[in-house]
Amino acid sequence: MSLFSGWRAAFRIARRDAVRAKGRSALVVAMIALPVLGVTAADLTYRSALPTVAEDLTADLGAADALFIDQGMGPVRLEQMPDGVMWGTPEDAPETLPEDERKPVDVPATFPKGSRYLTEQSLPASVTTRHGITDTQITELAVADPLLRGRVELTEGAYPKAKDEIAATEAFLKASGLSVGDRVTVRGPEQAYTLTGALELPADLKSESLFAVPGAVIAPWQKTADGDKEILPPQAGDRKWLVQGPSGAGVTWSDVLAANDRGVVVRARQVVLDPPPDSEVPMAAQMGGWETDNAEMTAATLTVAAMAVLEIVLLAGPAFAVGARRSRRQLGLVGSCGGTRGQVRAVVLAGGAVLGGVGAVAGVGAGFGLTALFRPMIEDFTGRRFGELTVQPWEILAIAVLGLVTGVLAALAPAIVAGRQSVLESLTGRRGSRRSSRVLPVVGSVVLAGGVALAVYGGVSGNIKLVAGGSVLAELGLLGCIPVIVGFLGRLGRRLPLTPRIALRDAARNRGRTAPAVAAVMAAVAGSVAIATYTSSNAAEQAYDHQPDLTAGTAAVMAFDTSQKANLPRARAAVEQNYPVNGGRADVGRVWAGSDCSVYYEEENDCGTIGLVKPTGEGHSCPLKGKGAKELALRISADEHKRLMNSPACVDERWTSVSLGNDDSKIVIGDAGLLTSYVKLDDPAAAKALAAGTPVLLNPAYAENGEVTLKAVHTYSERDKENRALHPGKARTTTDRLKVYVAPDRYAATPGIRMILPQRTAEELGLHTEEHASIYTLSREPNDAERQATDAAIEQAGNRAYVMTASGTQQGDDEAVLLILALFAGVVTLGAAAITTGLSKADAEADLTTLSAVGAPPGVRRSLSGFQCLVVALTGVMLGTLAGIVPAVALRLTDLRAALADMRADPMESAYTPIVMPWETIALLALVVPVLAGLLAAALTSSRQKLARRAG
């Protein structure tokens, strides 16, 4: 028999065996196809979502040949790279003139002869909406022109053509509540336009903007502003020119160089797509050394691919082992007919190749189908339309080959075991006995310890490659220890009821089937826990570093200046009517000495000042600032540094928020309502102190023996005639010692307030005050409609006040990432547990028959399947959680090292690098998923005994 005929027979046997055992074959195909599907869909999505150079040009130019931009340097020679993005002045260029002395550039004169062009100019504007008003960007551009196709597309209605028409992006229409046919008014000049159509920017689906024809907005606005000095003129941006070159010629590199000589930068389509050689690019000599090193990214990609292959092998390997065991009589017949051990192995390997090939083809096909099906959803999520579904044939082929090779690798170990079995054992059905390896757990323990040590050392030394290598070694070492851990589980079932005891002993007895499934769950959970832990820790660090404008859950309505305080009541009414206010309001007043600096600020020393004098010494001076700070930073840990940074002495040195409209003194006029609603200080003693005229100090570092020193410089401007008449003479400086109520240390970081001064105390001190703001407690964050309605009401009241809400940390997609990781690990856990349960049920049919024979109730089969599934899932999740902590902690140690270096260079820099466990994700994986797996296994298992054919 030739080599090829032998393999042909092996493949024929493998194909028939796969068809005969449809359930097991489907499980193996599914476990191979799912990763192939995921990688295929990810590759298609990445390649399609990543814009090509041509697609980037269409996003900038539409169908035009070039974009000409006056950089505002005047008619001087410039240099640029062929991409039109990087530009500059030549090294030998004369010194640039001041902006007011630069001559204008005649940009159209730089176009090639016979060109056609469109102008583009944008400006910010406040416009009306269905809910109220909102800020947006208006672009004057003839979007109906064919030159804009590909850049701007019409989705509903018609393009604007008249000067009283305007079009909006779909994102703007959704946020504003408007629709085609509605009227939009530009606030300021009060110009009204009709919405004629809905537009889409394929390269920026989330853009909220408006488009009008040239001359429809800017010129009328400027004309109105020229006639009414109370109307601000439009703040239009620089004009750009979209150019279509001469027919058949376009805009060439020589045209670009000619425009550069006159101070114009050009982004030309044919130049970008077919750039000139560096010898023809004057700027090329300055742009050397731009290559990037992708070694770390390549290493990370190879590591992820290797772990993915290992994951599939661990999941599919037991299925091939059980298949080979169930086909041992057939394999024995092959041997009895003269087949060699190599041919027996070939039958099992051919089974891996057949199922791997089917899984690869199914996975690639399903990846294409799902990507096409969910393409609109993916485009909405990324905010960009795919130019086309980009397929890289060699990458897709490599993915399919990876699936095929994975199937063969999964069948390799079972093939070796099947080839070692004697013909007699195969024909009689005896399994034989084989002791577990004693070397593997020892090696695994050594590798585990070495991997953990290497990862931690990499984290401490800041070497990411060592962290990655150590993490993989630690996981592989734990993988080698799993058979011993599974064997230990069997001893835990001695005092348990019947079915969990049998489940634990079955898992321990059949370690070749249980250990790989546990390892597969462990690998999936380890990766998810590692990323989730790092993400949670990074989010906690960002939340700590965030500097809030206001106390969380509050909003402040404030007047723009002192002359407009009469508008506060109407602004308050707007907030109370539209915002989700929870409770009453607390009023805040400004306090100052001498002339008001918010009015008399043009000249130096033309207004008064007020502030608290901070004592010196321990508890008052910040040790992280000034003399000896760097020496101290070298000696302290990150935790000690955090404690010092949060102390009252340093919290004001770290950052100063003046969000409530006061100056750096952060002294405000308020009452007990401000304490409870904004400061969150619910202390009757503090409220009683304010009522008695005693100030409440929120930062204890400014107090000494229960008193503060208030220093005021009463400087009056000559232009402040009313107050100047009452206070003639030179500036007067006063220093007062005030008895204060000192709040606990934790209130020192209250945004915008250092001390609350009662109104009557300010008057007794000869200070000036005025009502300035009001604070509201909110039940939730206001939505777009509520904000727009409030802005409109304030606009109607004269637009002399504004509303500010507490700014939260930018979480980005952290919550979505954690959810996706948990779902991924949960799906793999369910799949691995289901496969193991199915295999164990098929492999232990004789034991189940014995149970039925001795009188076990029918429900035992169902509960046994549930507990077998629970054992695999729970064990894998627990080990995976421990394995995932190693790389997360090591990476955070790397971040800590970098943070400590920054802190020691600047002691006021934060070194806080927390390690926060994602308990919600871990709880979902450790509790919900294993229980769900057990319940599903029990529910899907029949309690009825199937009739078995007697052997022999």
Secondary structure, 3 states (H helix, E strand, C coil): CCHHHHHHHHHHHHHHHHHHCHHHHHHHHHHHHHHHHHHHHHHHHHHHHCCCHHHHHHHHHCCCCEEEEECCCCCCCCEECCCCCCEECCCCCCCCCCHHHCCCCCHHHHCCCCCEEEEEEEEEEEEECCCCEEEEEEEECCCCCHHHCCCCEEEEECCCCCCCEEEEEHHHHHHHCCCCCCEEEECCCCEEEEEEEEEECCCCCCCCEEEECCCCCHHHHHHHHHHCCCCCCCCCCCCEEEEECCCCCCCCHHHHHHHHCCCEEEEEHHHHHCCCCHHHCHHHHHCCCCCCCCHHHHHHHHHHHHHHHHHHHHHHHHHHHHHHHHCHHHHHHHHHCCCCHHHHHHHHHHHHHHHHHHHHHHHHHHHHHHHHHCHHHHHHHHCCCCCCCCCCHHHHHHHHHHHHHHHHHHHHHHHHHHHHCCHHHHHHCCCCCCCCCCHHHHHHHHHHHHHHHHHHHHHHHCCHHHHHHHHHHHHHHHHHHHHHHHHHHHHCCCCCCHHHHHHHHHHHHCHHHHHHHHHHHHHHHHHHHHHHHHHHHHHHHHHHHCCCCCCCCEEEEEECCHHHHHHHHHHHHHHHHHCCEEEEEEEEEEEECCCCCCCCCCCCCCCCEEEEECCCCCCCCCCCCCCCHHHHHHHCCHHHHHHHHCCHHHHHHHCCCCCCCCCCCCEEECCHHHHHHHHCCCCHHHHHHHHCCCCEECCHHHCECCEEEEEEEECCCCCCHHHHHHCCCCCEEEEEEEECEECCHHHHHCCCCCEEECHHHHHHCCCEEEEEEEEEEECCCCCHHHHHHHHHHHHHCCCCEEEEECCCCCCCCHHHHHHHHHHHHHHHHHHHHHHHHHHHHHHCHHHHHHHHHCCCCCHHHHHHHHHHHHHHHHHHHHHHHHHHHHHHHHHHHHHHHHHHHHHHHCCCCCCCCCCCCCHHHHHHHHHHHHHHHHHHHHHHCCCCCCCCCCCC
